[in-house]
Amino acid sequence: MGTVGDCFDNAAESFFATLQTELLDRHYWATRRQLATAVFDYIETFYNRQRRHSALDYHSPTDYETITAVAPAA
């Protein structure tokens, strides 16, 4: 990704470690297509929408957006 100690390297390593722990180590897939579908579903439906993130004060991204939404002007 970048130079040694780059924050983007750490973020990618953290994500892939989480993916490994929460999905890949818990299941077995008979085909690559099943695996690809499972990874897509994990990222799009769970990780990006439901999983609690420490950077968001342990709220899910959806909840955090709701909490921090600005009220529309009258």
N, C-alpha and C positions, 0 to 999 in steps of 0.2 A: 504494500500500500504506500509506504513512504519511508522516511528515515527511521533509524533506530530510536525507540522511545516515543514515536509519534502517537498522538492520542487516537488517531483513526485505527491504528493497528490494535490498540487495546480494546476499542469498541468492537471491532470485528471478532477478536478472540473471545471476548465476553459473550457476544451473541452466539457464536458457534458452540461455545461450551454449554450455554443454556439450551440450545437446540439439541445437542448431544444428550444432555442429562434428562431433559423433559420429554423428549420424543424418541430419539433413535435408540436409546438404551432400554426402552420399555416395550418395544414392539418388534415384530418380524414381518417382512413383506415378501410375498412370493415373486413379485415382478418389480422391475424398475419403475414402471408406470404407477403402481400402487405407492411406491415410496415417494415418487415425485408429487403425486396428489396429496399424500399425507403431509409432506413438507410445505406445500403450497397452503393447504388448509390451516396448518399450525401457524404459519406466518400471518396470513391474511385474516383468519377468524379469531385466533387466540392471542398471539403475541402482539399484534398491532391494535387490537380492540379490547381485549378482556384482561390480559395479564397485568398484574400490578407491577409498577416500575418504581424503584427507589428514587430515581431522579424526579418523579412526579409525586413525591411525598406518599408513596405506596398507594396511589390511586391508579386505576386503569386509565389508558389514554382517553377513552370515551367519557368516563366519569370526570376526569380532570378538565376536559374541554367544557363539560356542563357546568362544573363548579366555577371556572374562571371566565365563563362567557360574559361579555359586557351586555348589559340590558339595552335593548334598542331605544333610540331617541324617540321621544313622544311627538 
